[in-house]
Amino acid sequence: MALALIALGSNLQQPQVQVSRAIQVLAQTPGLTLLKTSSLYATAPVGYDNQPDFINAVIQVATDIPAPQLMQLLLDIEQTFGRERPFLNAPRILDLDLLDYDGMQLDTELLRLPHPRMHERGFVVFPLAEILPGFVLPDGKSVVEWVAGYRHQDVRKLERAQTAPN
């Protein structure tokens, strides 16, 4: 079984509910075992500022689904939730990103691993530091080191994500 890290985000249609529902869907998906779930974090939008703040979380799963198929599964789940992509960094009901897959390095049209910008984003680094403080980013720094020096986006810890069934 591989260990994978998945970032979740939403800023439309009750974002806390959307992220919590997505965690539940992933926890119930055959081939995935939910291992760790971060708290929810409210974060300022990145790239396109004229939109509501996001709710974000990071989870760790064990999986026997190969990385490209896992990425496709995440895209399918986004679609099921009603994700639309009208323009880059647009508001969204659900955003799922595969951050890391057992330390694999991959660069395809569908998927780049590790995620190339995860260390630049407070909405990834803060929840990741909560669940895996020793995780080392591609630049060689631990997420805890990144959090200590982080001065960019407004990131506010809210509450533990709910993973119980409805």
PyMOL commands that set and color helices and strands:
alter all, ss='L'
color gray80, all
select helices_A, chain A and resi 15-27+67-81+118-120+122-131+143-148
alter helices_A, ss='H'
color red, helices_A
select strands_A, chain A and resi 2-10+32-37+39-43+54-63+95-101+106-107+112-113+155-160
alter strands_A, ss='S'
color yellow, strands_A
deselect
rebuild
show_as cartoon
